[in-house]
Amino acid sequence: MYSIVIKKKAKKFDKLTKKEKERILDAIKRLPNGEDIKPLKGNQNKELLPLRIGKYRIIYTI
């Protein structure tokens, strides 16, 4: 079972429109079933994974 934690740095999320929030949350909910997931390039910590949603990038770990 996964849990989603939105860190304080992601408070910009509160300022998004309802449609943008729904789109991002939908993509986040599909993360455990994600395909072709690769570590964030140029980062020493291979646990950080990127998810691109339009002009937004979600950085997450499992």
Backbone hydrogen bonds in HBPLUS format (Angstrom, degrees):
<---DONOR---> <-ACCEPTOR-->    atom                        ^
c    i                          cat <-CA-CA->   ^        H-A-AA   ^      H-
h    n   atom  resd res      DA  || num        DHA   H-A  angle D-A-AA Bond
n    s   type  num  typ     dist DA aas  dist angle  dist       angle   num
A0010-ALA N   A0007-LYS O   2.90 MM   3  5.54 154.6  1.97 118.0 126.0     1
A0011-LYS N   A0008-LYS O   3.17 MM   3  5.60 137.9  2.36 124.9 122.7     2
A0013-PHE N   A0010-ALA O   2.99 MM   3  5.87 166.3  2.01 125.7 129.8     3
A0014-ASP N   A0011-LYS O   3.03 MM   3  5.68 148.5  2.13 116.4 122.3     4
A0015-LYS N   A0012-LYS O   2.92 MM   3  5.36 146.2  2.03 112.2 122.1     5
A0016-LEU N   A0013-PHE O   3.25 MM   3  5.49 164.7  2.28 109.4 114.1     6
A0021-LYS N   A0017-THR O   2.97 MM   4  6.25 165.4  1.99 157.7 161.7     7
A0022-GLU N   A0018-LYS O   2.98 MM   4  6.20 162.8  2.01 150.6 155.0     8
A0023-ARG N   A0019-LYS O   3.07 MM   4  6.26 157.3  2.13 145.6 151.6     9
A0024-ILE N   A0020-GLU O   2.99 MM   4  6.22 159.5  2.03 153.3 158.3    10
A0025-LEU N   A0021-LYS O   2.85 MM   4  6.03 169.8  1.86 157.7 160.9    11
A0026-ASP N   A0022-GLU O   2.92 MM   4  5.97 154.8  1.98 144.8 151.8    12
A0027-ALA N   A0023-ARG O   3.17 MM   4  6.36 155.7  2.23 139.4 145.4    13
A0028-ILE N   A0024-ILE O   2.91 MM   4  6.19 154.2  1.98 150.8 158.6    14
A0029-LYS N   A0025-LEU O   2.91 MM   4  6.09 155.8  1.97 148.4 154.4    15
A0030-ARG N   A0027-ALA O   3.25 MM   3  5.25 135.0  2.46  94.5 106.4    16
A0031-LEU N   A0028-ILE O   3.08 MM   3  5.21 161.9  2.12 108.0 113.7    17
A0033-ASN N   A0030-ARG O   3.01 MM   3  5.56 141.8  2.16 117.2 127.9    18
A0034-GLY N   A0031-LEU O   2.78 MM   3  4.82 164.5  1.80 120.0 121.2    19
A0040-LEU N   A0048-LEU O   3.01 MM   8  5.90 164.6  2.04 155.8 153.2    20
A0048-LEU N   A0045-ASN O   3.35 MM   3  6.14 169.6  2.36 121.7 123.6    21
A0049-LEU N   A0060-TYR O   2.74 MM  11  5.24 162.6  1.77 158.8 164.4    22
A0060-TYR N   A0049-LEU O   2.82 MM  11  5.24 165.1  1.84 153.4 158.3    23
A0051-LEU N   A0058-ILE O   2.71 MM   7  4.90 132.0  1.94 145.5 157.1    24
A0058-ILE N   A0051-LEU O   2.71 MM   7  4.90 172.2  1.71 152.4 154.4    25
A0053-ILE N   A0056-TYR O   2.82 MM   3  5.17 171.5  1.83 152.7 155.6    26
A0056-TYR N   A0053-ILE O   2.96 MM   3  5.17 160.8  2.00 129.9 130.8    27
